[in-house]
Structures are given as C-alpha cells and as structure tokens.
C-alpha cells in the first residue's frame, strides 16, 4: 500500500509539474515531531504536538494554481484514496496596507 501511494504521489507531482499547475509541494515530518504553541494567561506556552488526532495529521501539502474549483476538487478526489480525508482551501488574500 505504501509503495503504491508513493508511486501515486510521485506521478501526481509530475503531472502537476508538466501541466504547470504545481506551485509548491512539501512533505512534513511525522506528527510526533510537532510542537504546539498556545497563549496561556497571556504567555506563549510550548508543548509537544500534534494538535490534530493522529488519524487526521497533516503529512504534506500541495499549492496548485488551477483553472477552477472543479479541478482542485478532482485532484482532492484522487488523493483521498490514500489519505482518507483531504482539506481544500484557497490561499488567503493579503489585507490592504494600513
């Protein structure tokens, strides 16, 4: 299963590169390496992570520049076979200068 997933991810990365849709992609270390910083009584407090439940931990991400929402949802639909869940969201828009 892992070998199949890695092959799929590499193939998808190449497909997105070839189509010009890939902006940036990166894998992340296991959630056991995560740290959480919370504000407690006005003081930043660091603890070991991860924040999400292990079954929902973030293992990597892609930033893509696609024609429309339908395309990004199609990509998510292909990835979800291996991840169980895919979160899709647009990049933020910077606020106007003050």
N, C-alpha and C positions, 0 to 999 in steps of 0.2 A: 504494500500500500504506500509506504513512504517513498519507495523508488518511483512508483507511478506518479505520485504527487509532485515529486521534484522534477520529473520529466515534463509534467504538465506545466508547472510554474516556469520552467526554463523556456518551453515552447511559447507560452503566452507572452513572456517578456520579449522574446524575439519577434513575435507577431506585432506587438505594440510598438517596438522599435522600428520594424520595417514599415508600418503604416504611418509613422510619425506621431502617433498618439501618446507615446510614453514621454513623460516629462521627467519623472524621477521615481525610483523604486528602491526599497531597502528592507532587508530582514532585520529583525530585532533579536536580542538575546532572550533566552528563556525568562519567563516572569519571575523566577527565583532571584534574578539579578536586579529586579526593580526596587526602587526606593520611592516612598511616598512622602511628600512634604505637605503638611497641613498647618493651618493657622489655629493655634490653641491659645486662648486668652491673649490674643494679640502677638504671640510669639511663634515663629516658624518652628515646627517640630518634625523631625525626620524619623521615619520608621521603615522597616523592610516592607516591600510590596509583595505581590502586586495588588492593585486596587480591585480589579475585576476577579470574579471567580476563575479558578484555573481553567474550567471548561470554556471560558469566554476570553481568554487572554489574547492580546494582540501579538502576533508573531511577525508581522511585516505589513508593508503598505505600498500602494502604487499611487502616484499622482499622474493622472491622464488628462489629456486635452482632447475631448471627443466632440463630435458634431452635436450631440443632443443627449438628453437624459435616457432615451431608449437604448442608446449604445452602451452607456455605463451600466445600466441595469442588465443588459445582455451579458456583459463581462462578469458582473456580480453573479449572475445565474450560472455561469460556467465555473466560477471559483468555489461557490458554496458547496459543491460536491465534496470538496476536500476539507473545508473549514467548518461546515455546519451552520455558520452564520457569516454574513458579510454586511458591514456597515458602509453605506454610500452617502457621502455628503459633499456639497460644493465647497470650494475654497472660500475663505472669508473675503470680504471687501474692506479695504482699509478705510477708516473714518476720514472725514475731511480734516485738513490741517487746522489747528486752532491758533 
